[in-house]
Amino acid sequence: MTDVVVRALRDDEFRTAHTLFRAALHSGPATDEQWERLREVHQPGRVLGAFDERLIGTARSTDAELAVPGGAKVATAAVTGVGVRADRTRRGVLTALMRHQLTDFAERGVTAAVLYATEGVIYGRFGYGVASRIRDCVVRRSRARLRPGVPEGGEVELITVDEAERRLPDVYERVPLRPGMMTRPARWWPGLFAMLRRGDGHAVAAVHHGTDGPDGFAVYQVDREGGKAGTMRVIDLHYADASAFAGLWRFLLSVDLVDEIVVRHRGLDEPLELLFTDPRACESSQLTDEAWLRLVDVEAALAARTWRGEPLVLEVTDPVLERNTGRYRVGPARVERTDAAPDAVLDVAALSMVYLGGWSPSALVAAGRIGVEDDATAERFDELVRTRHAPWCGTFF
């Protein structure tokens, strides 16, 4: 399809775009009450529409910052709301949207883009790669006994959803961001609370208070049927340190009329099972991809994070944002463009996958995603990107 026109939508077109997106997911339009909240997550200038004679596709983003290894934060676009009308798919509409959006990001000085993919085959061709992975866990409360030495934690305060809407943004800002985590702009929060108010569920929030004030929270809902003990579903859980982590779990395990606690989308190295005398009280039920990362400005992204070991020359190809194509000498002292012979050859999607430390370059070498001369070079590349923690986003959008 060559007649597609992509442009930023006006505010009065946002609801039509949201309805199109929901239809692409086989959902009906938002009610008037839902839209009053959901309209707040649409950032002016960041909602795109693709048109032939009418709106046939949409994509939007929100400005945020992404934490990278070493503690720096880079300008990031959180991409979401991507959808194409069912009668206009596979005609280049999505490609037009993605190229327009990425070009806009580059022109505005965005360093990286992040998204959650509904399908795993779509976004790799636009330079996105799986940068973090997650697991779901089920904790059997009857078997979950905390080990001696687990921190006692502080006081936990229960608050309503209305109170949480006012207070949780400030608590989240007190949580140190590990690589892969994002800031949560004011426009992100209405989406969470619109979801918490949907249906008949009774969601509550538990705020942990440490020695210096609120330093963590858990938002959860308990599902019960027929008067039996039920299932606690933890919707959002963040903490500043080990004390807050343990304190929140002490509280969650103390809630009555609960048989099991389900926590989803947790970082791979979160030591939940290590809290218990029987680590099998915590069962991992699923491992899957989480955030897909796309480096928009490769040079700026490489310069923003810290590196280990010996420098390497990386030859990067980027067919969408061609100015990223080139060779970069990357090391602990500096990052610079170079004409030197490359040690490793890879595309921007593969670079995005190893950038946060979620994949070892050796794994991508074995999969044919990175080219190196020998195993020794792959090991040097592994050391270059190595990080203390597995990357984790923890913010769905």
C-alpha angles and dihedrals in degrees: 000000000000101000098072116126117197122197142150111274126237119243091254090058096054096091093052089051091048091051090050090051092050090049089054086058091047093251130128125245122283117264119246090258093050092046092055087067100032094054087069092066092060108093114209112247092020100078112091130195130196116211140188101164091324139015108296103160142017143188131175140184141194126219114245141139128254124213113229132190110292096036103276122131123217132201107267139181116219103212120206143131093066113163143142127201111263091238092053103047124123092027100102097269095122091045090053091049095048095046092048091048095048092047089051091050091052093048091051094051098251110162101199143006126213132193143164111236121222088196126029098218099058113070106038091082089060093054100266120134135182104268101169137025131204142196135212118226136198117202115202101217095203090060099036107104116162117238121243109265097036105136115263093225125202137277120311121213123198116219135177125252090256091054091044091056089059099040112030097072089062092047092050090054088060092057114096110239115235119203110295096025119118137211112252109230119209089258092061098062100063089063092057094049094044087057093047091053094048118108125349098308118130106218122185134181129224116204119200118216117206129182091284098042135270109002107160146011144196125204114199147160129207118218115203133172130191095359093294127132109277147203123276112214113200107211102180129009128174134157140178100222147351093282093056091044092054094040093054092048092048087056097045091051090051096058110112127230092034125122100178139012119218119201119181136195097019126162116266094240099044101127098223098138090048090068091069134076086224107043089194088071082084113060122190106223102180141009118198145145119287122177122021111209129204120188105219097179105031097186094049092046093050091048093049100062131060123249135201136218127000125355119257132194111234121197107207127190123199115177094184102045098030096183087073091062111105146075124298129190104216125190145129093275101048149333120232142158114256144176092219121125111276125250092196133021120205143143125249093260092057091046089051090053095056096034097090094037096253094125129033113235087231089065091054091046089055090050093050094249097115127039120215133162098236146349092267090062091048090052090051089051090050090054092046093060099033115132135186096237133037108250117256131175101193093183117098119202 
